[in-house]
Amino acid sequence: MTAKVTLSFTDETIQEARRFAKREGLSLSAWMDQAAREKALREVFAAHAAVVNRAGLDLETAALADAREVSMVGDLLAGGHPRAA
């Protein structure tokens, strides 16, 4: 679903947006939609990262441990021996 809206941009901004849209083979509307969506996602991820940081969680270490565990289970299911961590 799409909505039509009227927006105002500086001449420089719209010129750059048109250039980037053309380079990526997108219409100006599609490029602006993508740019706005990416900006919104960056804001959400930045807020999430701030919460995780304030909570003192180490998600990278947990993710690496999960990956090692998945690998070990895969090795065992394949009839081998788990690799050393």
Secondary structure, 3 states (H helix, E strand, C coil): CCCCCCCCCCHHHHHHHHHHHHHCCCCHHHHHHHHHHHHHHHHHHHHHHHHHHHHCCCHHHHHHHHHHHHHHHHHHHCCCCCCCC
